[in-house]
């Protein structure tokens, strides 16, 4: 078998094909990312997790039961986690004053209903993944942003 000592150079045609391939891969990545749910967990807590795993992630709840836990994360952030058969079925987080809340675009995308009173709401249903997520901002003097993730029945 012979080995060539000549260096291989890329021509204009090869370089064009390489650039087209890279662009197609990037485009496929963007399209695939757009199809995936963006907001599907809270601080590592996901739908279907067991109660003990939630408590390991979030710490000791202020109020707890087999049906629901209530956690105070900070003075402006609280979360309620509801269970059925020892597994998470709903995660609802309140951000008083909106402090620390993720941007609504991360949670529900661009479709946000802005009501005349100043409140905002949107819901996205992810049928393929079996859950929904809502974003709600109240119109009160100190607005509260509530983000809820729920398992579909």
MOHU-V915284 format. One record per residue. N is the residue number from 0. SS is DSSP state (a for helix, b for strand, c for the rest). Layout:
n: [N | N]
ss: [SS | SS]
This chain:
n: [0 | 1 | 2 | 3 | 4 | 5 | 6 | 7 | 8 | 9 | 10 | 11 | 12 | 13 | 14 | 15 | 16 | 17 | 18 | 19 | 20 | 21 | 22 | 23 | 24 | 25 | 26 | 27 | 28 | 29 | 30 | 31 | 32 | 33 | 34 | 35 | 36 | 37 | 38 | 39 | 40 | 41 | 42 | 43 | 44 | 45 | 46 | 47 | 48 | 49 | 50 | 51 | 52 | 53 | 54 | 55 | 56 | 57 | 58 | 59 | 60 | 61 | 62 | 63 | 64 | 65 | 66 | 67 | 68 | 69 | 70 | 71 | 72 | 73 | 74 | 75 | 76 | 77 | 78 | 79 | 80 | 81 | 82 | 83 | 84 | 85 | 86 | 87 | 88 | 89 | 90 | 91 | 92 | 93 | 94 | 95 | 96 | 97 | 98 | 99 | 100 | 101 | 102 | 103 | 104 | 105 | 106 | 107 | 108 | 109 | 110 | 111 | 112 | 113 | 114 | 115 | 116 | 117 | 118 | 119 | 120 | 121 | 122 | 123 | 124 | 125 | 126 | 127 | 128 | 129 | 130 | 131 | 132 | 133 | 134 | 135 | 136 | 137 | 138 | 139 | 140 | 141 | 142 | 143 | 144 | 145 | 146 | 147 | 148 | 149 | 150 | 151 | 152]
ss: [c | c | c | c | c | c | c | c | c | c | c | a | a | a | a | a | a | a | a | a | a | a | a | a | a | a | a | a | a | a | a | a | a | a | a | c | c | c | c | c | b | b | c | c | b | b | c | c | c | b | a | a | a | a | a | a | a | a | c | c | c | c | b | b | c | c | c | b | b | b | b | b | b | b | c | c | b | b | b | b | b | b | b | b | c | c | b | b | b | b | b | b | b | b | b | b | c | c | c | c | c | c | c | a | a | a | a | a | c | c | c | c | b | b | c | c | c | c | c | b | b | b | b | b | b | b | c | c | c | c | b | b | b | b | b | b | b | c | c | c | c | c | c | b | b | b | b | b | b | b | b | c | c]
